[in-house]
Amino acid sequence: MDFSLTDEQQRLIELARDFAQREIAPHVADYDREERFPIEIIRAAAELGLMGGVVPTAYGGAGLDFKTYAMLVEEISRVCHVVGVAMSLPSGLVGSSIEVFGTEEQKQRYLAPLARGEVFGAAGVTEARSGTDVSDMDTRCRIDGSDYVINGAKMWISFLDVAKWFLTFAHLGVDERTGRKRVCAFIVDADLPGVSVHPLSNKFGFRPIKTGELVLTDVRVPREALVGEEGRGFAVAMNAVENGRLGVAARATGLAQACVNVMSEYARERVVFRQPLAAFQMVQSMIADASTATEAARLLVLRLADMKDRGLRARAEASAAKQYASDAAMQAALAAFQIHGAYGVSEEYPVGRYMRDAKVFQIVEGNNQLHRALIAESLTGVR
Ligand SMILES: Cc1cc2nc3c(=O)[nH]c(=O)nc-3n(C[C@H](O)[C@H](O)[C@H](O)COP(=O)(O)OP(=O)(O)OC[C@H]3O[C@@H](n4cnc5c(N)ncnc54)[C@H](O)[C@@H]3O)c2cc1C
């Protein structure tokens, strides 16, 4: 792999770095405490063209390659991964499902405004009972004339306060031949009768994002709301997992790098026993291990992005990048907190937020035990 940056990549990364320092850094602690999604920052990022990711320009996107996209998401996430997740929506599960499986009308109506950063869409996959095992969902749909009627509830769904529509899933019953549920993917407008949202408050991590329950009660949608083929919705969800995992891994790498930066700075400045913390070998060890893990995470992210750019399937590589980067973020956050001593618990420093968010990264987009199982399965062939 060639690690040198093109002039265009260099320009975009500098643009993102400058934007993050100027527009995000002064506010991130406040909107995290207030549990407020910084929509004004997302609008400003959209004006700079930072939201469009890998979505083709014909559908409102920036038409970036995956490597440049991942580098931009990491750069922004060094300051705030919540802005990073907003940047990932068009290129991840939500946008990519429509790009690959959607009709031309769905692409123009839903994907293009999402990629331009004008509206938000959200992914409604997880349910209260079936978490990691998404294909075992309880939400059902039935056919009524030319419509589908959906009943059920999704749990732990993000962007409940800003999403104008949800890419969500329901099943038509069990296929007797395969024994599997006949899952359908739908775009459900948030203002349809029967759609209600119930965000949780005072979450442990990812606080600016309103996450909670999406309830669908007799929600009637036309056939045009179906994404992909009837009964083949699980393929829609699975198609985009590599893109989703790339975005999460890039965000976690950004968070890990932020931890390395703050712990290095603090260790240089804080004097204990008449020497800077950075002179203690056990402190050096924590900094060095966190930094090396962050570098390794970045390389796994870039390898995944490179494979996506070459049109290759990268199931195990996506799991490796997601699992390793989020574990690296957790390791770096714990070290950063430890090095800050008592000051780690103070709001004056960001390490408490970093630690809370790093923990969530180990759970979302497939928990890290699942990813280890997928990597082992790819090596052994045993499920
Ligand atoms: C802040 C936040 C935002 C989220 N946003 C969204 C969203 O926008 N849309 C959406 O659909 N979902 C969202 N989720 C849900 C998230 O993707 C799920 O929480 C996650 O997939 C795990 O599901 P679960 O919590 O039900 O865990 P469970 O499936 O109950 O698993 C619990 C634990 O069991 C272990 N485990 C589970 N399966 C395995 C396995 N196969 N092998 C070994 N160990 C295993 C793991 O340790 C796992 O953490 C969000 C969650 C959070 C916390």
The ligand as an SDF file (V2000), in Angstrom:
LIG
                    3D

 53 58  0  0  0  0  0  0  0  0999 V2000
  -25.2840    4.5300   21.8620 C   0  0  0  0  0  0  0  0  0  0  0  0
  -25.8130    3.4430   20.9920 C   0  0  0  0  0  0  0  0  0  0  0  0
  -26.2710    3.7410   19.7240 C   0  0  0  0  0  0  0  0  0  0  0  0
  -26.8240    2.7490   18.9130 C   0  0  0  0  0  0  0  0  0  0  0  0
  -27.3400    3.0900   17.6940 N   0  0  0  0  0  0  0  0  0  0  0  0
  -27.9840    2.1490   16.9530 C   0  0  0  0  0  0  0  0  0  0  0  0
  -28.6650    2.5150   15.7480 C   0  0  0  0  0  0  0  0  0  0  0  0
  -28.6270    3.6690   15.3140 O   0  0  0  0  0  0  0  0  0  0  0  0
  -29.3490    1.5560   15.0660 N   0  0  0  0  0  0  0  0  0  0  0  0
  -29.4050    0.2650   15.5080 C   0  0  0  0  0  0  0  0  0  0  0  0
  -30.0470   -0.5490   14.8580 O   0  0  0  0  0  0  0  0  0  0  0  0
  -28.7680   -0.1130   16.6550 N   0  0  0  0  0  0  0  0  0  0  0  0
  -28.0760    0.7930   17.3880 C   0  0  0  0  0  0  0  0  0  0  0  0
  -27.4450    0.4380   18.5530 N   0  0  0  0  0  0  0  0  0  0  0  0
  -27.5040   -0.9440   18.9820 C   0  0  0  0  0  0  0  0  0  0  0  0
  -26.1930   -1.6800   18.9160 C   0  0  0  0  0  0  0  0  0  0  0  0
  -25.8070   -1.8930   17.5820 O   0  0  0  0  0  0  0  0  0  0  0  0
  -26.4120   -2.9710   19.7370 C   0  0  0  0  0  0  0  0  0  0  0  0
  -26.4260   -2.5760   21.0850 O   0  0  0  0  0  0  0  0  0  0  0  0
  -25.3730   -3.9590   19.5230 C   0  0  0  0  0  0  0  0  0  0  0  0
  -25.4990   -4.5080   18.2220 O   0  0  0  0  0  0  0  0  0  0  0  0
  -25.4450   -5.1170   20.5330 C   0  0  0  0  0  0  0  0  0  0  0  0
  -26.7600   -5.5850   20.7310 O   0  0  0  0  0  0  0  0  0  0  0  0
  -27.2960   -5.7860   22.2360 P   0  0  0  0  0  0  0  0  0  0  0  0
  -27.0130   -4.5610   23.0070 O   0  0  0  0  0  0  0  0  0  0  0  0
  -28.7020   -6.2820   22.2080 O   0  0  0  0  0  0  0  0  0  0  0  0
  -26.3850   -6.9310   22.8090 O   0  0  0  0  0  0  0  0  0  0  0  0
  -26.6860   -8.4930   22.9320 P   0  0  0  0  0  0  0  0  0  0  0  0
  -26.9590   -9.0990   21.6090 O   0  0  0  0  0  0  0  0  0  0  0  0
  -27.6720   -8.7120   24.0320 O   0  0  0  0  0  0  0  0  0  0  0  0
  -25.2500   -8.9810   23.4510 O   0  0  0  0  0  0  0  0  0  0  0  0
  -24.7720   -8.6430   24.7720 C   0  0  0  0  0  0  0  0  0  0  0  0
  -23.3310   -9.0830   24.9090 C   0  0  0  0  0  0  0  0  0  0  0  0
  -23.2530  -10.4990   24.7120 O   0  0  0  0  0  0  0  0  0  0  0  0
  -22.0580  -10.8580   24.0560 C   0  0  0  0  0  0  0  0  0  0  0  0
  -22.3650  -11.4920   22.7520 N   0  0  0  0  0  0  0  0  0  0  0  0
  -23.4490  -11.2650   21.9440 C   0  0  0  0  0  0  0  0  0  0  0  0
  -23.3690  -11.9860   20.8220 N   0  0  0  0  0  0  0  0  0  0  0  0
  -22.2330  -12.6990   20.9110 C   0  0  0  0  0  0  0  0  0  0  0  0
  -21.5710  -13.6500   20.0400 C   0  0  0  0  0  0  0  0  0  0  0  0
  -22.0870  -13.9700   18.8450 N   0  0  0  0  0  0  0  0  0  0  0  0
  -20.3980  -14.1760   20.4580 N   0  0  0  0  0  0  0  0  0  0  0  0
  -19.8720  -13.8570   21.6720 C   0  0  0  0  0  0  0  0  0  0  0  0
  -20.4320  -12.9650   22.5040 N   0  0  0  0  0  0  0  0  0  0  0  0
  -21.5840  -12.3960   22.1470 C   0  0  0  0  0  0  0  0  0  0  0  0
  -21.2680   -9.5420   23.8430 C   0  0  0  0  0  0  0  0  0  0  0  0
  -20.3870   -9.3230   24.9170 O   0  0  0  0  0  0  0  0  0  0  0  0
  -22.3780   -8.4990   23.8410 C   0  0  0  0  0  0  0  0  0  0  0  0
  -21.8960   -7.1980   24.1710 O   0  0  0  0  0  0  0  0  0  0  0  0
  -26.8720    1.4050   19.3830 C   0  0  0  0  0  0  0  0  0  0  0  0
  -26.3750    1.0970   20.6680 C   0  0  0  0  0  0  0  0  0  0  0  0
  -25.8610    2.0990   21.4630 C   0  0  0  0  0  0  0  0  0  0  0  0
  -25.3610    1.7360   22.8260 C   0  0  0  0  0  0  0  0  0  0  0  0
  1  2  1  0
  2  3  1  0
  2 52  2  0
  3  4  2  0
  4  5  1  0
  4 50  1  0
  5  6  2  0
  6  7  1  0
  6 13  1  0
  7  8  2  0
  7  9  1  0
  9 10  1  0
 10 11  2  0
 10 12  1  0
 12 13  2  0
 13 14  1  0
 14 15  1  0
 14 50  1  0
 15 16  1  0
 16 17  1  0
 16 18  1  0
 18 19  1  0
 18 20  1  0
 20 21  1  0
 20 22  1  0
 22 23  1  0
 23 24  1  0
 24 25  2  0
 24 26  1  0
 24 27  1  0
 27 28  1  0
 28 29  2  0
 28 30  1  0
 28 31  1  0
 31 32  1  0
 32 33  1  0
 33 34  1  0
 33 48  1  0
 34 35  1  0
 35 36  1  0
 35 46  1  0
 36 37  1  0
 36 45  1  0
 37 38  2  0
 38 39  1  0
 39 40  1  0
 39 45  2  0
 40 41  1  0
 40 42  2  0
 42 43  1  0
 43 44  2  0
 44 45  1  0
 46 47  1  0
 46 48  1  0
 48 49  1  0
 50 51  2  0
 51 52  1  0
 52 53  1  0
M  END
$$$$
